[in-house]
Amino acid sequence: MKRWEIALCFLVFLLMLSVAAEGRDLSTGTTVLLSDVGADAL
């Protein structure tokens, strides 16, 4: 992966994490988001 792709994924992850923290159980949101980000990265 290129450096900007990693940075972009990280920023999106942080954004999603903040949304998940507001709306859902944090652990559940984190698990779902990690799988989503992992799928996008691959």
N, C-alpha and C positions, 0 to 999 in steps of 0.2 A: 504493500500500500504506500501511496505517496504521503508525505508529511501533512499536506493540507487536507487529505481525506481523513486521516486520523484525527486531526484537529476538528474537522467538521463533525465527525461522528461523536466526538467527545462533547462538543457544544450541544448537539441535538440531544445526547444522553442527559446532560445536565438540565436542559429545558424540560424534557419529558419527566425527569425525576422530580422536578419541582411541581409539575402538574399532578403527578401521581401522588405526591406527598399531600397535596391539598385534597384530592378527590377520593383516594383509596388508601387501603392499608399499605404502608411503605414497603414491606417485605414482598408482598404480592406484586406490587407495581414494579419493583426493581427486577424481580425474576422475569416478568413478561418483557420488560424493556431490554434486558440483557439479551434475551433470545432474539428479539426483533433487531437489535443493533448487530448482533452476531450474524444473523441471516443476511442483512444488508451488506455487511462487510465482505461476506463470501460471495 
